[in-house]
């Protein structure tokens, strides 16, 4: 039984339709009910015109638990939430819904970006190791031949020993990729304008300019944020710098790669690519990316899916617990960091 004075914070779930059902298992709903005054079944899909129960809950809410598809928290929305003090985002980037008005009001923000970084880094590790073994090409060739492949002719220069991997961006995901690469006999180069030589050495990598990284890497993997400055950072010139037979991996944002410049490189077979994101987000039906044997095109699956959503929910509820206990967030999002992060 809770005492007459219930000190648990009032909390409202706000996210797109169909998200909460995938994000929250029964154990998460039970934990939420214990941590906060909330109806774990009440999900506000639209905060600009909430239905009566959601409107009342928004007026009371001290915490919003958000995920994909949350209404942007404009000044108008915040006016309907006079008691709101914190937003706990159970996903990665908060750029879509945290506005200047939130920072002006001093609302504390946290996200599960660290949890969402893990599956992206795992996908990237798998892509790097498969690229080093030329798995796409040998699978395709085997399908054509249906006979033994002569390793000297078909598989020369294949293998992960002593390969050079170039990591573009020491983001959370980029850093996690670097960690996951430690057990392997690979050289790792890093391009990140915010990381100096000493910090790079601490990470066990060599810091180089982007042109040098492209020219020296057998595999280039992109983990930079989407900003005006990073649009088409991998352009025709830098693609041309990459050695014959190199692989480009993009799990970040499609706009970071100039796709029109990439197409001739993969169509000719000079480069391989593993693309989990493209620009446009859905390639047109006639795009060669769908059927090229040296391109692995996946439908934006590197980030949290299925069971991995529960990891983000776990992290988010850890932060709700900290808030309820009067502690600062373990992983706060700060307004200044938004300028050079995803």
C-alpha positions in Angstrom: 0.0 0.0 0.0 1.2 3.5 -0.7 0.8 6.1 2.0 -1.6 9.0 1.7 1.3 11.2 0.5 2.4 9.4 -2.7 5.8 10.9 -3.6 6.0 9.0 -6.9 6.3 11.4 -9.9 3.3 11.6 -12.3 4.3 10.2 -15.7 2.6 10.0 -19.1 3.7 7.8 -22.0 3.9 9.7 -25.3 4.8 8.0 -28.6 3.6 7.0 -32.0 0.8 4.4 -32.5 1.9 0.8 -32.1 5.3 1.6 -30.5 4.5 1.1 -26.8 3.2 -2.4 -27.4 6.6 -3.4 -28.8 8.7 -1.3 -26.4 7.2 -2.4 -23.1 6.9 -6.0 -21.9 4.6 -6.7 -18.9 7.6 -6.4 -16.6 8.2 -2.9 -17.8 4.6 -1.9 -17.2 4.8 -3.4 -13.7 8.0 -1.5 -13.0 6.5 1.7 -14.3 3.5 1.4 -12.1 5.8 0.9 -9.1 8.0 3.9 -9.9 5.5 6.5 -11.0 1.9 7.5 -10.8 0.8 6.5 -14.3 -1.5 4.5 -16.3 0.9 2.2 -18.3 -2.0 1.5 -20.8 -2.6 5.2 -21.6 -0.5 6.3 -24.5 -0.7 9.8 -25.8 -0.1 9.7 -29.6 -0.9 13.3 -30.3 0.0 15.9 -27.6 -1.3 18.9 -29.7 -4.9 17.6 -29.4 -4.9 15.0 -26.7 -8.1 13.1 -25.9 -9.6 13.9 -22.4 -7.7 11.2 -20.3 -4.4 12.1 -22.0 -5.1 15.8 -21.6 -5.6 15.4 -17.9 -2.5 13.2 -17.6 -0.5 15.8 -19.6 -1.6 18.6 -17.2 -0.4 16.6 -14.2 2.7 15.0 -15.8 6.1 15.7 -14.2 7.8 13.2 -16.6 7.1 12.2 -20.2 8.3 8.8 -21.3 8.8 9.1 -25.0 9.9 7.0 -27.9 9.6 7.1 -31.8 6.7 9.2 -33.1 6.4 11.6 -30.1 4.8 14.9 -30.9 7.3 17.8 -31.0 7.3 19.4 -27.6 6.6 23.0 -28.8 5.8 25.9 -26.6 2.1 25.3 -27.2 2.4 21.6 -26.1 4.4 22.6 -23.0 1.7 25.2 -22.1 -0.6 22.2 -21.6 2.0 20.5 -19.4 2.8 23.1 -16.7 4.3 20.6 -14.2 6.6 18.9 -16.7 10.2 18.7 -15.4 11.8 15.8 -17.4 11.6 13.9 -20.6 12.9 10.3 -20.7 13.3 9.1 -24.3 13.4 5.4 -24.8 15.2 5.6 -28.1 18.2 7.3 -29.7 18.1 10.9 -31.0 15.9 13.5 -29.3 16.2 16.0 -32.2 12.7 15.2 -33.5 10.8 16.2 -30.4 13.0 18.2 -28.0 12.7 21.9 -29.0 14.3 25.1 -27.9 11.2 25.7 -25.7 12.2 22.6 -23.7 15.7 23.9 -23.0 14.3 27.4 -22.2 12.0 25.9 -19.6 14.9 23.9 -18.1 13.4 20.5 -18.7 15.9 17.7 -17.9 16.3 15.3 -20.9 17.8 11.8 -21.2 17.8 9.3 -23.9 18.6 5.6 -24.4 21.0 6.4 -27.2 23.7 4.4 -25.5 21.4 1.3 -25.6 20.5 1.9 -29.2 24.1 2.2 -30.2 24.8 -1.4 -29.2 22.9 -3.3 -32.0 24.1 -0.8 -34.6 27.7 -1.6 -33.6 27.0 -5.3 -33.6 25.6 -5.1 -37.1 28.7 -3.1 -38.2 31.1 -5.6 -36.6 29.4 -8.4 -38.6 29.5 -6.4 -41.8 33.2 -5.6 -41.3 34.2 -9.2 -40.7 32.1 -10.5 -43.6 33.6 -7.7 -45.8 37.1 -8.8 -44.9 36.3 -12.4 -46.0 34.6 -11.1 -49.2 31.5 -13.1 -48.3 29.2 -11.3 -50.7 31.4 -11.9 -53.7 32.3 -15.5 -52.9 28.7 -16.4 -52.2 27.7 -14.9 -55.5 30.6 -16.6 -57.4 29.8 -20.0 -55.8 26.1 -19.6 -56.9 27.3 -18.9 -60.5 29.9 -21.7 -60.7 28.3 -24.4 -58.5 31.8 -25.9 -58.4 35.0 -25.6 -56.3 36.4 -22.1 -56.3 40.1 -21.9 -57.0 41.3 -19.9 -53.9 44.3 -18.5 -55.8 42.2 -17.1 -58.6 38.9 -16.4 -56.9 39.9 -15.6 -53.3 43.3 -14.0 -53.5 43.7 -11.1 -51.0 40.8 -12.2 -48.9 41.0 -12.3 -45.1 40.7 -10.3 -41.9 44.3 -10.5 -40.7 46.1 -7.1 -40.9 43.2 -5.4 -42.7 42.7 -1.7 -42.2 39.3 -0.4 -41.0 38.5 3.3 -41.2 35.9 4.5 -38.7 34.3 7.9 -39.6 33.0 9.5 -36.5 33.8 8.7 -32.8 30.1 8.8 -32.0 28.7 6.4 -29.3 28.3 3.9 -32.1 31.7 4.6 -33.6 33.3 4.2 -30.2 31.4 0.9 -29.6 32.6 -0.4 -33.0 36.2 0.5 -32.0 35.7 -1.5 -28.8 34.2 -4.5 -30.6 37.1 -4.5 -33.1 39.7 -4.9 -30.3 39.9 -8.7 -30.3 40.7 -8.8 -34.0 44.0 -8.4 -35.8 42.9 -5.2 -37.6 44.4 -1.8 -37.9 41.8 0.9 -37.1 42.0 4.5 -38.4 39.6 7.2 -37.0 38.5 10.4 -38.6 36.7 12.7 -36.1 37.4 16.5 -36.0 36.6 16.5 -32.2 39.1 13.8 -31.3 42.8 14.7 -30.8 45.8 12.3 -31.3 46.0 11.6 -27.5 42.4 10.6 -27.2 42.7 8.5 -30.3 45.7 6.7 -28.8 43.6 6.1 -25.7 41.0 4.4 -27.9 43.8 2.3 -29.6 43.3 3.9 -33.0 45.2 6.3 -35.3 43.6 9.6 -35.9 43.9 10.7 -39.6 42.2 13.2 -42.0 39.2 11.8 -43.9 41.0 11.7 -47.2 43.9 9.7 -45.7 41.3 7.3 -44.0 39.6 6.7 -47.4 42.9 6.1 -49.2 44.3 3.7 -46.6 41.2 1.7 -45.5 40.1 -1.7 -46.9 36.7 -1.0 -45.2 35.3 2.4 -44.4 32.4 2.5 -41.9 30.4 5.7 -41.4 29.2 6.8 -37.9 29.0 10.6 -38.2 25.8 12.6 -37.3 23.5 14.0 -39.9 24.4 17.8 -40.0 24.6 20.3 -42.8 28.4 20.0 -42.6 28.3 16.2 -43.0 26.0 16.0 -46.0 27.8 14.0 -48.8 31.0 13.9 -46.7 31.7 10.6 -48.6 31.6 12.2 -52.1 32.9 11.2 -55.5 36.4 12.3 -54.8 36.7 10.4 -51.5 35.1 7.3 -53.0 37.7 7.5 -55.8 40.4 7.5 -53.1 39.2 4.2 -51.7 41.3 1.2 -53.0 39.9 -1.2 -55.6 37.9 -3.9 -53.8 37.3 -1.8 -50.7 33.9 -1.9 -48.9 31.8 1.1 -47.7 29.5 0.5 -44.8 26.8 3.0 -43.9 24.6 2.5 -40.9 24.4 6.2 -40.0 22.3 8.3 -42.4 21.8 8.0 -46.2 22.7 11.7 -46.7 26.3 11.3 -45.5 27.1 9.4 -48.7 26.7 10.9 -52.2 24.7 8.0 -53.6 24.9 9.3 -57.2 28.7 9.1 -56.9 28.5 5.7 -55.2 26.3 4.0 -57.8 28.9 3.9 -60.6 31.6 2.6 -58.2 29.4 -0.4 -57.1 27.8 -0.9 -60.6 31.3 -1.3 -62.0 32.3 -3.6 -59.2 35.2 -1.5 -58.1 33.8 -1.1 -54.6 31.5 -3.2 -52.4 28.9 -1.6 -50.1 26.8 -2.6 -47.1 24.0 -0.1 -46.8 21.4 -0.1 -44.0 20.5 3.5 -44.9 20.1 5.2 -48.2 19.1 8.6 -49.6 16.2 8.6 -50.4 15.3 6.4 -47.4 13.6 3.9 -49.8 15.5 3.5 -53.0 13.3 3.7 -56.2 12.1 0.3 -57.4 14.5 0.5 -60.4 17.6 1.1 -58.2 20.6 -1.2 -58.9 21.2 -1.3 -55.2 18.5 -4.0 -54.8 20.2 -6.5 -57.0 23.9 -5.8 -57.2 25.8 -8.9 -56.0 28.5 -6.7 -54.3 25.9 -4.6 -52.4 24.2 -5.8 -49.2 21.1 -3.5 -48.9 19.1 -3.9 -45.6 15.9 -2.0 -44.7 17.2 0.0 -41.7 17.6 -2.9 -39.4 20.9 -2.1 -37.6 19.2 -0.1 -34.8 17.1 -1.6 -32.1 14.4 -4.1 -33.3 12.4 -6.8 -31.6 13.9 -7.9 -28.3 16.4 -5.0 -28.5 13.6 -2.5 -27.9 13.4 -4.0 -24.4 17.0 -2.9 -23.7 16.0 0.7 -24.4 13.0 0.3 -22.2 15.2 -1.0 -19.4 17.6 2.0 -19.7 14.7 4.4 -19.8 13.1 3.0 -16.6 16.5 3.1 -14.9 16.4 6.9 -15.6 12.8 7.2 -14.3 13.9 5.4 -11.2 16.7 8.0 -10.7 14.4 10.9 -11.3 11.9 9.4 -8.8 14.7 9.1 -6.2 15.7 12.8 -6.8 19.0 11.8 -8.5 20.4 13.4 -11.7 20.1 11.4 -14.9 22.9 9.0 -15.6 22.9 9.8 -19.3 21.6 13.4 -19.7 21.2 15.0 -23.1 22.7 18.6 -23.0 21.5 21.4 -25.3 25.0 22.2 -26.6 25.7 18.6 -27.6 23.0 18.8 -30.2 25.1 20.7 -32.6 27.5 17.9 -33.3 25.7 14.7 -32.4 22.9 12.7 -34.0 
